[in-house]
Amino acid sequence: MPKHISVLLNESIDLLDLKDGGTYVDLTLGRAGHSGEILKRIPHGHLVAFDQDEQALIESREVLASIGDSFTLIKDNFANVKSRLEELHIDKVDGILADLGVSSPQLDEANRGFSYNALGPLDMRMDKDNPLTAEKVLNTYSLHDLTRVIELYGEEKDAYKIAKSIVRQREIAPLKTTFDLVEAIKRAKTMKELAKKGHPAKQTFQAIRMEVNAEKATLQAMLQDAPLLLKEGGRMAIITFMSLDDRLVKNRFNELTKIEGTRHGPESLKIDNQEAEFVSLTRKPITPSEEEIGYNHRAVSAKLRGIARR
């Protein structure tokens, strides 16, 4: 199995400006690429890391234990970061990191159902305890709801045609495998579309995965709570891979770093010398170097944004 390579590793660690003795949170543990580097640099600090994937937690615990013992792993969605830190009696932290990409092991393990390039069951769950699977979505959602999901989360212009093809297919037999879905998608595409660069199923697979894991809602919940957990001077760094995620992160960071007046009169206008509680660390998102893209093609769409609390 290909080794997972953490994207923008040095850039994100630099952005966090780690301080030994600090408390740091990795919201997306994965295979401990970022977490391992954080732990190395805070021998007198503490790391708290989240992941929904039990296998990721098992493998990462071993990796982190070889570096140090000052870490806590939590099996949960990062939307619950505030309440889970409260359980640990942690009120404020020095830094928070999130890498919103699907980890390579999940993509490369056919039985997880994330990949349109490998035959596997229609699963796509980040958390195996989640009752909703891709198979359930594809075989029970109405034509209207399938169209909405594919259009909204996949930004797929052929959403209706693909949803119609899926409904036609399941009237003959339920969709059971990733290749069943790929074939339904291909049947909805013109020869001209199929001849274009890139896999024709990419956007639809993304959409179904996001629906299964409620990715938009959980990201919005995390973005609401997590920045407010930072101490003064604390930093937050987020790596995105999709335009949908990047827009949500950009908008939330703009909301936190800018002060807007209202239309209710002079008293509501921006006050001289008033500063927002947060400051942006990235005027433009940081993107991978050509060198990194050369050895890790999955980095190509990555964008890193950061903020700090004043």
Steps between C-alpha positions, in 0.01 A plus 500: 500500500642846410623698797293801594689823435388800702429798277659840573661349809777754556285797400218410740736426789680831440167683495411360844824648644519221759604584855637224721278461802190594301180306441423422137208332326513303176140469387583250225750247631507269197827309506666750736710682241424847635442377856833322511682815397313707758579252778870503412511875549311521831675253736366694799159573348193292424331389178131415467406333172160409353396243242179313422686207347583227754777358280666842473499529880651153545781559250570857613519410868799279421667773293451767765607271785836460326545879523365582845220430746343842548200452272130417520310338213125548464269301272246761399401744232683831525166679517502397866841650579370748756309249714772236479769745611274608787491137612880516523473828697668684213357848459743660254777368275809639328432366155256303285565318173257340255582320174168452321622253240397135489800301621688282251431175690126567476526566128731206438306239699242372253270371773445854630320589176648849458677437170347493153815322381460190718222244530349512847175525692310828497601601852686838513464537878778677687349358819400135474238557772313738270175327393487687169698347213541595136296193407209624711520850349510371142223245540253691721531873424241644264595628156461853634728441800765318297505789254532750785790312663694452176445858388572663837793294624646384170440823308411265217319658205355162394354439847143435383606263222727306738228478766255379233748234387546382861122472548465306173779264606353426843161421343677206333723407795634687805838668464745299711852587389708802410509379140118485492504871580776573248301327225183692588696827482659411167162416349385855580799664329544582133799362308640854492482521880651154544792598277596791726799485731428366848271221619131561423397363842720723713244769582215260568712282730603816685135601535381164633793483744416847630135403547585176681733677742299825533823680415360847436301514825784364712752739345269794565455392863876463547573838340251661736652359819866418444646852447342614828700232683828675419691687769626851430777452245366154415492394135278291277602346167263322260586312180219458246483306174159598362363838400192442719712451813736783412209744463363405841843543664573825316162650591526404866856632527392826333214528746742462791771735371293791370278752678197613305283804572122480472238729352352608832674836533841654578529330839514165325783589264845354541671668797847648449771264619248223558650168400343167423567227753680293237762580238557319172833323456448433129398790277476240224484125565830313508518235230739207445827548316553343160743264671235377746244455223764301312530234770144521634239564230222512761644830620415682177177664622608565860463846655622603845345789691575622850387744767634608839316633803624840616 
